[in-house]
């Protein structure tokens, strides 16, 4: 089984660094669906890790909770390997105009 014995925080860091935009999600979560639609609508193709479909998803979820210091964890977005945060933080960046520059800097958007 891939990832067994690997520290969940290390696995999150590795996964987050593999793509320009990485979303940790739960497949049935409406907020996760909305954030995926936001990025796809902008022309960004995020790597999505569905925690409920991963055998080690509960461990990753607990690690994300520790990382964020909050109880509501998904969706969690990383851009350019850096933690952006949950839905409220991503939407704040989108509204204040800082999301597009972050995406361009990470190589997720070219225009």
C-alpha positions in Angstrom: 0.0 0.0 0.0 1.5 3.3 -1.1 2.1 5.8 1.7 2.0 3.3 4.6 4.6 4.3 7.2 4.9 7.7 5.8 4.1 10.6 8.1 0.8 12.1 6.9 2.2 15.7 7.0 5.1 14.6 4.8 2.7 13.0 2.4 0.6 16.2 2.3 3.7 18.2 1.6 4.8 15.8 -1.2 1.4 15.8 -2.8 1.0 19.6 -2.5 4.4 20.1 -4.3 3.6 17.7 -7.2 1.2 20.1 -9.0 0.6 23.8 -9.4 -2.8 23.6 -7.6 -3.7 20.8 -5.2 -7.1 20.4 -3.5 -7.7 18.1 -0.7 -11.4 17.3 -0.9 -14.2 15.0 0.1 -16.2 13.8 -2.9 -19.6 14.5 -1.3 -18.8 17.9 0.0 -20.6 20.8 -1.7 -18.0 23.4 -0.7 -15.3 21.1 -2.3 -17.4 20.8 -5.4 -17.7 24.7 -5.5 -13.9 25.2 -5.2 -13.2 22.7 -7.9 -15.6 24.4 -10.2 -14.1 27.8 -9.4 -10.6 26.7 -10.4 -11.9 24.7 -13.5 -13.9 27.8 -14.5 -10.7 29.9 -14.4 -9.0 27.4 -16.7 -6.9 25.8 -13.9 -6.7 22.0 -13.8 -6.1 21.2 -10.1 -4.9 17.9 -8.8 -7.7 16.7 -6.5 -7.1 14.2 -3.7 -10.4 12.9 -2.4 -9.8 12.0 1.2 -12.9 9.7 1.4 -11.5 7.6 -1.5 -8.0 7.3 -0.1 -7.3 4.4 2.3 -5.2 6.7 4.4 -7.6 9.7 4.0 -8.5 9.8 7.6 -4.9 10.2 8.6 -4.4 12.9 6.0 -7.6 14.7 7.3 -6.3 14.6 10.8 -2.9 16.0 9.6 -4.7 18.8 7.7 -6.7 19.7 10.8 -3.4 20.0 12.8 -1.8 22.0 10.0 -4.7 24.4 9.8 -5.6 24.6 13.5 -9.3 24.3 12.7 -11.9 21.6 12.9 -13.5 22.2 9.5 -10.9 21.0 7.1 -12.1 20.6 3.5 -11.5 21.8 0.9 -7.9 22.6 1.6 -6.0 24.3 -1.3 -2.3 24.5 -2.0 -0.9 26.7 -4.8 2.7 26.4 -5.8 3.3 24.0 -2.9 2.2 26.6 -0.4 -0.8 26.3 1.8 -3.5 28.8 0.9 -6.2 27.4 3.2 -9.8 26.5 3.1 -12.7 27.9 1.1 -13.0 31.2 3.0 -9.3 32.0 2.4 -9.4 31.0 -1.3 -12.6 33.1 -1.9 -11.0 36.1 0.0 -8.0 35.9 -2.4 -10.3 35.6 -5.4 -12.4 38.7 -4.3 -9.4 40.8 -3.4 -7.6 40.0 -6.6 -4.6 38.1 -5.2 -5.7 34.6 -6.5 -4.8 35.1 -10.2 -1.3 36.4 -9.5 -0.7 33.3 -7.2 -1.9 31.0 -9.9 0.3 32.7 -12.5 3.3 32.6 -10.3 2.7 28.8 -9.7 2.4 28.2 -13.5 -1.3 27.2 -13.2 -2.4 30.2 -15.4 -0.6 31.7 -18.3 -2.9 34.7 -19.2 
